[in-house]
């Protein structure tokens, strides 16, 4: 839950920053949000031995992060 609060603060900070640019549309903010979410998913897949339980410190298998999440959600 605390990480969700920090994500909310971070995205709100970006939204306020983009509003100060007086942009005509919200596309820039939406692109940054998409980039943020993709990197967040990639880092959770890369750091899963540190964040969760694993027999080794570094991952022994190499998978694209979307493949990892598809396997994880499929179980």
N, C-alpha and C positions, 0 to 999 in steps of 0.2 A: 503493500500500500504506500509506503513512503516514496518509492520510486515513481508511482503514478502521480503523486503530488508534485514531485520535481519535474516530471514531464509536462504537467499542466502549467507550472510556472514558466518553464522554458518556452513552450509554445505561445503562451500569453505574452512573454517578453518579445518574441519574434513578431507577433501580431502587432504589438504597440510600435515596435521599430518600423515595420512596414507602413503603418498608418502615418507615421511622421514623414514618409517620403511623398505623401500626397499622390499615390498611384491611382490611376483611373480604374484599375481592376485588382482583384485579390489573387491573381495568378502566381505572383512571386511568392507569396506566403504559402500557397498550396503546394508549389514545387518544393520549397524548403521543408514543408511538413512531410511530403513523400520521401525526400532524401533522408530526413531524420528517421523515419520509420524503417526504411530499408537498412540503414546502417545499424539501427538498434537490433533488428532481427539478425543481421550478419554477426554482430558482436556477441549476441547471446549464443549463437551456434559455435562461434570460435572459442569462446571462454567457458563453454559448458563444463570442462573438467574442473575449473576453478570455482564456478558458481554452484555447481551441483556435486554429485558423487561420481567418481570415476576411478578405475584402478591405476591409471597413469596420470602424470601431471599434464602432459600435452596430449592432444588427440592423436590416436594411431591411425585413424581412417581419415581420408580426405574426401569430403563431399561438398558440393555446392550448398550454400546455406538454405536455399529453398527446398532442396532434396532432403536435407536433414529435417526441416520443419514438416515436410509432407510425411516423412516416415514417422516422426514423433506424433503427429496428430492422427495418423492412421492406426496407431496401436490402441 
